[in-house]
Amino acid sequence: MENPPEVLVIGTGRTTAFPAPGIITMLEEAHIGFECMDSRAAARTYNILVNEGRDVSAAMLLPNARD
């Protein structure tokens, strides 16, 4: 991976969930820290880390409108 982020914030919708073991292994092998949390908390955390000048990326899973 070219220019990986220091941290990946993973927003998992309305509740916290964790990625499949293979994804966790891939992130660990690439030396990318990650945090999983509900999407609202992930958005707040992402903004805080950006304001701190951290090299951060985010992946957000939006909740289904029916939920």
N, C-alpha and C positions, 0 to 999 in steps of 0.2 A: 504494500500500500504506500503510495507516494504522499508525503506530508500528512501523516495520520494526526488526529487530534490528541491532546493530552488526556482528555476525558470525553466520554460519550454519555450524555444524559438520555435515558430511555423513559419516555412517558408511555404508560400502558393503559390509557383510558381512565375509567372511573376508579379502578382498583389496581393495586400493585400486582404485577406478574413478572416472571423472569423468563428470559429467552431460553431456547433449547440448549442443551449442553454443548453442542457443536459450535454454536455462536459464541458462547462464553469462552470456549477453548480458542477460537479464532481471535477474539479480542485480547485474551491473555497472551497469546503467541505474538501478537502485533504490539504488545506493551501499551495497550490502550486501557486506561481505567474506565470503569463504567458504573453508573448508578441507575437502578430501576426504581420508579415511583409512579404514583398516579400522575396523569398528564398535567393537572393544575400545578402540583408541586414541582414537576419537571420544568414547566415554563418559568416558574419563579426562580428555581435553582439555576437554570440556564442564564437568565438575565443577571443574576448575582455574579456568576462566574465570568460572564462577558465583561461586566463592569469592573471586575478585578483584573482584567487583562489576560485571563487564562485562555489557552487554546482549547476551545470546547466546541463540540457538535451536539446536535440533538436529533433524536428520532421520536416522533410523536404518533401514537396510535389514538385516533379520536374516538370517543364513545359513539356508539350507535344512537341515533336520534330517538329510537324507540325505547332505549334503556332508561 
